[in-house]
Amino acid sequence: MVTTQIPTPAEVAAKSSTQAAVQEVTGAQSLVLALEAVGVEVVFGIPGGAILPAYDPLLDSVNLRHILVRHEQGAGHAAEGYASATGKVGVCMATSGPGATNLVTAIADAYMDSVPLVAITGQVNSRTIGTDAFQEADIRGITMPITKHSYLVTDPAEIPAAVKEAFHIASTGRPGPVLVDITKDALVAKTRFEWPADVELPGYKPVTRPHHKQIKAAAKLIREAKRPVFYLGGGVVRAGASEELRELVDLSGIPLVTTLMARGAVPDSHPLHLGMPGMHGSVAAVTALQKADLLITLGARFDDRVTGDLASFAPGAKVIHADIDPAEISKNRAADVPIVGDAREVIRDLTTTLRADIEAGKGGDYEAWRQRTKGWTRTFPLGYTTPEGATAIAPQYVIERLGALSGPDAVYAAGVGQHQMWAAQFVQYERPNAWLNSGGLGTMGYSVPAAMGAKVGEPDRTVWSIDGDGCFQMTNQELATCVINKIPIKVAIINNSSLGMVRQWQTLFYNERYSNTDLHTAIGESRVPDFVKLAEAYGCVGLRCEKPEDVDATIAKALEINDVPVVIDFVVERDAMVWPMVPAGVSNDLVTTARAMTPVWDRDDDAAISEETVIIEEEER
């Protein structure tokens, strides 16, 4: 068989620079050259009819690693995990119609969580678009609300520019997903590969440097505040601003909270860290935001899971809101000082200005506020109740030990539900990009493929998928991908034989009417499926832990195995709940520390609230 040798990007660039004739290639070869030119190292995908022309030259590439997944959704989440762990753009590929639509959930997930992603899809021939051709779907139209931008390429000459622009858009400004849909006839047609020198996007000019007047106005509010709080969101992590942020926090002495998407942006061990705010945040974090007189909001978007009832959120606070995306500023909460800019640039400028104020003797005095917030931390530490019975395992204990034994250098990718919240609460995060989860969309099935992608991007780190027995059953087929491609992730299934978070809500708000939440994965002799046997069928090591005294030894055994994936079935107490909790749609003042136990607030006489906030028992709601 005769194959056409594809020129390398360096060879093409050299020819272009000397005005030599560029070698004629197919559109598919041009696509592969373009992906190499932007520095892509790995692509997660599945071939099919419309994208098949691209898979032929992909076989000849020495620079691109293609990982054949078992489901397109797995490809999308793997690309997300790769991007979130490394900071690079993740790439996934699928064919037209159902292949493309199977990417939709992952694309929406990336859009909500600002993950840099490029999704490449094949499309039917351009002449048959709109005729309901076999495996035709308007994926560009379908994904328009959940992408930063999208391309439909019908001319092979436009492929290099579309790819270069897609990667630029995905990785700049507020990161996010970009779709490149290429018709089959464009992939098979002949063209000349010419790499564009520049990206020309007149309507896309992200503002990265903040305006100095806004920085000065923010510094003035910070000087005047008595109870300021840094409200830190995932934008700080995406901007790679953790080192600069640590400097600002240390300089100012202002307490901070990190949202679900910002875990690790500042080390949990930092003395000013109050924890995670929101529906399942720490009491100290929720309370600090409620009682603050200034929110210094960096890369966060006042999400409903943080604010609760928006009208009663932080009622006495002025707001500094800095974000790379101007559409987020004042969208949910009006900002007194809006700042548009990259989080790292904003933090640097704030640090410079505040340092000058401090050196001039104009720094703020927050000692009383710091002591007060520390009092809330002491009074309401995160904790859990050990279940009754010698053999019952608290799920929080499993996750706590998993984090302690694996350490801060590991990567933890969680599914969605109770185990997600426990993983956010009970693993100590000391660095950014160690915590991966589906925050905005809440996608069950995210964990296993995201962990797979993270392990590909960070092969020298221990990577844990912390999953529920419900989530795991949505994408566990990617274990086959891990085995065949030698991607040794570790999976901890927090198996309570239930759709746990739904069951918790049924317990609290639906009179314990457990409608369709029992999964039968760990009840008596019933194990449908038996996760250990399932793991072994895929070629993984399968372990099971059913006693508290075996937790450490089981985790240690998993940590010793680094040549194949390991799956641990942790059979845990099914009635364990996530606390603290703010019921959906109510004020954060109603944060519940345990069932029917709520801190007392006195908004009318704020000074009367002592460090040791009183707990009273209320009637069950």
Solvent accessible surface area in square Angstrom, and as a share of the most:
residue,aa,sasa,rsa
1,M,218,0.97
2,V,149,0.86
3,T,81,0.47
4,T,75,0.44
5,Q,141,0.63
6,I,16,0.08
7,P,11,0.07
8,T,54,0.31
9,P,30,0.19
10,A,76,0.59
11,E,89,0.40
12,V,4,0.02
13,A,56,0.43
14,A,57,0.44
15,K,77,0.32
16,S,41,0.26
17,S,86,0.55
18,T,100,0.58
19,Q,158,0.70
20,A,48,0.37
21,A,83,0.65
22,V,15,0.09
23,Q,67,0.30
24,E,94,0.42
25,V,1,0.01
26,T,29,0.17
27,G,0,0.00
28,A,3,0.02
29,Q,17,0.08
30,S,0,0.00
31,L,0,0.00
32,V,3,0.02
33,L,0,0.00
34,A,0,0.00
35,L,1,0.00
36,E,26,0.11
37,A,35,0.27
38,V,45,0.26
39,G,50,0.48
40,V,14,0.08
41,E,93,0.42
42,V,7,0.04
43,V,0,0.00
44,F,1,0.00
45,G,0,0.00
46,I,36,0.18
47,P,54,0.34
48,G,20,0.19
49,G,38,0.36
50,A,7,0.05
51,I,0,0.00
52,L,99,0.49
53,P,24,0.15
54,A,1,0.01
55,Y,29,0.11
56,D,102,0.53
57,P,7,0.05
58,L,14,0.07
59,L,150,0.75
60,D,54,0.28
61,S,21,0.13
62,V,137,0.79
63,N,77,0.40
64,L,15,0.07
65,R,105,0.38
66,H,46,0.21
67,I,0,0.00
68,L,83,0.41
69,V,2,0.01
70,R,87,0.32
71,H,64,0.29
72,E,19,0.09
73,Q,35,0.16
74,G,0,0.00
75,A,0,0.00
76,G,0,0.00
77,H,0,0.00
78,A,0,0.00
79,A,0,0.00
80,E,1,0.00
81,G,0,0.00
82,Y,11,0.04
83,A,2,0.01
84,S,6,0.04
85,A,5,0.04
86,T,37,0.22
87,G,59,0.57
88,K,97,0.41
89,V,26,0.15
90,G,0,0.00
91,V,2,0.01
92,C,0,0.00
93,M,2,0.01
94,A,0,0.00
95,T,11,0.07
96,S,1,0.01
97,G,4,0.04
98,P,72,0.45
99,G,3,0.03
100,A,1,0.01
101,T,50,0.29
102,N,52,0.27
103,L,0,0.00
104,V,37,0.21
105,T,50,0.29
106,A,0,0.00
107,I,1,0.00
108,A,13,0.10
109,D,1,0.00
110,A,0,0.00
111,Y,87,0.33
112,M,70,0.31
113,D,10,0.05
114,S,14,0.09
115,V,4,0.02
116,P,11,0.07
117,L,0,0.00
118,V,1,0.00
119,A,0,0.00
120,I,0,0.00
121,T,0,0.00
122,G,0,0.00
123,Q,8,0.04
124,V,15,0.09
125,N,38,0.20
126,S,41,0.27
127,R,182,0.66
128,T,41,0.24
129,I,66,0.34
130,G,67,0.65
131,T,88,0.51
132,D,133,0.69
133,A,28,0.22
134,F,174,0.73
135,Q,61,0.27
136,E,44,0.20
137,A,20,0.16
138,D,95,0.49
139,I,1,0.01
140,R,87,0.32
141,G,34,0.33
142,I,78,0.40
143,T,0,0.00
144,M,112,0.50
145,P,96,0.60
146,I,34,0.17
147,T,12,0.07
148,K,59,0.25
149,H,75,0.33
150,S,6,0.04
151,Y,31,0.12
152,L,65,0.32
153,V,3,0.02
154,T,63,0.36
155,D,60,0.31
156,P,18,0.11
157,A,64,0.50
158,E,92,0.41
159,I,0,0.00
160,P,5,0.03
161,A,35,0.28
162,A,5,0.04
163,V,2,0.01
164,K,39,0.17
165,E,31,0.14
166,A,0,0.00
167,F,19,0.08
168,H,66,0.29
169,I,7,0.04
170,A,0,0.00
171,S,56,0.36
172,T,42,0.24
173,G,20,0.19
174,R,60,0.22
175,P,21,0.13
176,G,1,0.01
177,P,1,0.00
178,V,1,0.00
179,L,0,0.00
180,V,1,0.00
181,D,1,0.00
182,I,0,0.00
183,T,0,0.00
184,K,71,0.30
185,D,35,0.18
186,A,1,0.00
187,L,0,0.00
188,V,82,0.47
189,A,37,0.29
190,K,126,0.53
191,T,15,0.09
192,R,129,0.47
193,F,2,0.01
194,E,105,0.47
195,W,72,0.25
196,P,34,0.22
197,A,94,0.73
198,D,98,0.51
199,V,40,0.23
200,E,128,0.57
201,L,30,0.15
202,P,116,0.73
203,G,83,0.80
204,Y,50,0.19
205,K,151,0.64
206,P,48,0.30
207,V,81,0.46
208,T,63,0.37
209,R,142,0.52
210,P,11,0.07
211,H,100,0.45
212,H,110,0.49
213,K,130,0.55
214,Q,52,0.23
215,I,4,0.02
216,K,129,0.55
217,A,36,0.28
218,A,0,0.00
219,A,0,0.00
220,K,100,0.42
221,L,25,0.13
222,I,3,0.02
223,R,79,0.29
224,E,92,0.41
225,A,8,0.06
226,K,135,0.57
227,R,67,0.25
228,P,0,0.00
229,V,0,0.00
230,F,0,0.00
231,Y,1,0.01
232,L,0,0.00
233,G,1,0.01
234,G,15,0.15
235,G,27,0.26
236,V,0,0.00
237,V,15,0.09
238,R,59,0.21
239,A,22,0.17
240,G,45,0.43
241,A,0,0.00
242,S,15,0.10
243,E,149,0.67
244,E,29,0.13
245,L,0,0.00
246,R,97,0.35
247,E,82,0.37
248,L,0,0.00
249,V,0,0.00
250,D,79,0.41
251,L,45,0.22
252,S,15,0.10
253,G,13,0.12
254,I,0,0.00
255,P,1,0.00
256,L,0,0.00
257,V,0,0.00
258,T,0,0.00
259,T,12,0.07
260,L,32,0.16
261,M,48,0.22
262,A,0,0.00
263,R,15,0.05
264,G,0,0.00
265,A,2,0.02
266,V,0,0.00
267,P,24,0.15
268,D,29,0.15
269,S,72,0.46
270,H,12,0.05
271,P,98,0.62
272,L,18,0.09
273,H,20,0.09
274,L,11,0.05
275,G,18,0.17
276,M,13,0.06
277,P,6,0.04
278,G,2,0.02
279,M,22,0.10
280,H,8,0.04
281,G,1,0.01
282,S,10,0.06
283,V,2,0.01
284,A,2,0.01
285,A,0,0.00
286,V,0,0.00
287,T,0,0.00
288,A,0,0.00
289,L,0,0.00
290,Q,6,0.03
291,K,16,0.07
292,A,0,0.00
293,D,29,0.15
294,L,2,0.01
295,L,0,0.00
296,I,0,0.00
297,T,0,0.00
298,L,0,0.00
299,G,10,0.10
300,A,6,0.05
301,R,61,0.22
302,F,3,0.01
303,D,34,0.18
304,D,87,0.45
305,R,121,0.44
306,V,12,0.07
307,T,1,0.01
308,G,16,0.15
309,D,53,0.28
310,L,67,0.33
311,A,98,0.76
312,S,17,0.11
313,F,2,0.01
314,A,0,0.00
315,P,63,0.40
316,G,55,0.53
317,A,11,0.09
318,K,106,0.45
319,V,1,0.00
320,I,0,0.00
321,H,1,0.00
322,A,3,0.02
323,D,14,0.07
324,I,28,0.14
325,D,30,0.15
326,P,84,0.53
327,A,74,0.57
328,E,13,0.06
329,I,22,0.11
330,S,55,0.35
331,K,110,0.47
332,N,56,0.29
333,R,43,0.16
334,A,75,0.58
335,A,20,0.16
336,D,82,0.43
337,V,10,0.05
338,P,53,0.34
339,I,1,0.00
340,V,45,0.26
341,G,1,0.01
342,D,33,0.17
343,A,12,0.09
344,R,89,0.33
345,E,40,0.18
346,V,0,0.00
347,I,0,0.00
348,R,108,0.40
349,D,32,0.17
350,L,0,0.00
351,T,8,0.04
352,T,92,0.53
353,T,34,0.20
354,L,8,0.04
355,R,86,0.31
356,A,57,0.45
357,D,17,0.09
358,I,71,0.36
359,E,136,0.61
360,A,67,0.52
361,G,69,0.67
362,K,121,0.51
363,G,37,0.36
364,G,31,0.29
365,D,112,0.58
366,Y,7,0.03
367,E,77,0.35
368,A,85,0.66
369,W,7,0.02
370,R,51,0.19
371,Q,69,0.31
372,R,40,0.15
373,T,1,0.01
374,K,69,0.29
375,G,0,0.00
376,W,1,0.00
377,T,56,0.33
378,R,142,0.52
379,T,42,0.24
380,F,16,0.07
381,P,94,0.59
382,L,67,0.33
383,G,45,0.43
384,Y,70,0.27
385,T,119,0.69
386,T,99,0.58
387,P,21,0.13
388,E,169,0.76
389,G,57,0.55
390,A,93,0.72
391,T,87,0.51
392,A,24,0.19
393,I,0,0.00
394,A,6,0.05
395,P,1,0.01
396,Q,11,0.05
397,Y,65,0.25
398,V,0,0.00
399,I,0,0.00
400,E,64,0.29
401,R,63,0.23
402,L,0,0.00
403,G,8,0.08
404,A,65,0.50
405,L,67,0.33
406,S,22,0.14
407,G,18,0.17
408,P,64,0.40
409,D,94,0.49
410,A,2,0.01
411,V,1,0.01
412,Y,1,0.00
413,A,0,0.00
414,A,0,0.00
415,G,0,0.00
416,V,30,0.17
417,G,13,0.13
418,Q,8,0.03
419,H,10,0.04
420,Q,9,0.04
421,M,25,0.11
422,W,3,0.01
423,A,0,0.00
424,A,1,0.00
425,Q,18,0.08
426,F,25,0.10
427,V,4,0.02
428,Q,98,0.44
429,Y,2,0.01
430,E,50,0.22
431,R,42,0.15
432,P,39,0.25
433,N,43,0.22
434,A,1,0.01
435,W,16,0.06
436,L,6,0.03
437,N,7,0.03
438,S,1,0.00
439,G,26,0.25
440,G,25,0.24
441,L,73,0.36
442,G,31,0.30
443,T,10,0.06
444,M,61,0.27
445,G,0,0.00
446,Y,6,0.02
447,S,0,0.00
448,V,0,0.00
449,P,0,0.00
450,A,0,0.00
451,A,0,0.00
452,M,0,0.00
453,G,0,0.00
454,A,0,0.00
455,K,23,0.10
456,V,22,0.13
457,G,20,0.20
458,E,42,0.19
459,P,86,0.54
460,D,144,0.75
461,R,70,0.26
462,T,39,0.23
463,V,1,0.01
464,W,0,0.00
465,S,0,0.00
466,I,0,0.00
467,D,0,0.00
468,G,6,0.06
469,D,2,0.01
470,G,10,0.09
471,C,2,0.01
472,F,1,0.00
473,Q,71,0.32
474,M,104,0.46
475,T,2,0.01
476,N,17,0.09
477,Q,43,0.19
478,E,0,0.00
479,L,0,0.00
480,A,17,0.13
481,T,0,0.00
482,C,0,0.00
483,V,41,0.24
484,I,113,0.57
485,N,36,0.18
486,K,163,0.69
487,I,4,0.02
488,P,23,0.14
489,I,0,0.00
490,K,3,0.01
491,V,0,0.00
492,A,0,0.00
493,I,0,0.00
494,I,5,0.03
495,N,0,0.00
496,N,9,0.05
497,S,3,0.02
498,S,3,0.02
499,L,48,0.24
500,G,13,0.13
501,M,38,0.17
502,V,75,0.43
503,R,27,0.10
504,Q,3,0.01
505,W,66,0.23
506,Q,17,0.08
507,T,13,0.08
508,L,27,0.13
509,F,82,0.34
510,Y,128,0.49
511,N,132,0.68
512,E,90,0.40
513,R,179,0.65
514,Y,82,0.31
515,S,69,0.45
516,N,139,0.71
517,T,3,0.02
518,D,60,0.31
519,L,46,0.23
520,H,93,0.41
521,T,1,0.00
522,A,19,0.15
523,I,64,0.33
524,G,64,0.62
525,E,175,0.79
526,S,43,0.28
527,R,59,0.22
528,V,101,0.58
529,P,40,0.25
530,D,29,0.15
531,F,1,0.00
532,V,22,0.13
533,K,140,0.59
534,L,44,0.22
535,A,1,0.01
536,E,97,0.43
537,A,88,0.68
538,Y,60,0.23
539,G,40,0.38
540,C,8,0.05
541,V,45,0.26
542,G,11,0.11
543,L,22,0.11
544,R,71,0.26
545,C,2,0.01
546,E,75,0.34
547,K,92,0.39
548,P,37,0.23
549,E,123,0.55
550,D,59,0.31
551,V,0,0.00
552,D,50,0.26
553,A,69,0.54
554,T,16,0.09
555,I,0,0.00
556,A,42,0.32
557,K,104,0.44
558,A,0,0.00
559,L,42,0.21
560,E,136,0.61
561,I,34,0.17
562,N,99,0.51
563,D,107,0.56
564,V,44,0.25
565,P,1,0.01
566,V,0,0.00
567,V,1,0.00
568,I,0,0.00
569,D,1,0.00
570,F,0,0.00
571,V,27,0.16
572,V,12,0.07
573,E,47,0.21
574,R,68,0.25
575,D,79,0.41
576,A,18,0.14
577,M,28,0.12
578,V,0,0.00
579,W,50,0.17
580,P,11,0.07
581,M,2,0.01
582,V,3,0.02
583,P,17,0.11
584,A,47,0.37
585,G,64,0.61
586,V,45,0.26
587,S,21,0.13
588,N,2,0.01
589,D,21,0.11
590,L,70,0.35
591,V,0,0.00
592,T,6,0.04
593,T,28,0.16
594,A,34,0.26
595,R,94,0.34
596,A,25,0.19
597,M,60,0.27
598,T,4,0.02
599,P,5,0.03
600,V,61,0.35
601,W,42,0.15
602,D,56,0.29
603,R,118,0.43
604,D,146,0.75
605,D,72,0.37
606,D,40,0.21
607,A,98,0.76
608,A,65,0.51
609,I,21,0.11
610,S,63,0.41
611,E,59,0.26
612,E,102,0.46
613,T,8,0.05
614,V,93,0.53
615,I,68,0.35
616,I,77,0.39
617,E,142,0.64
618,E,64,0.29
619,E,158,0.71
620,E,114,0.51
621,R,153,0.56
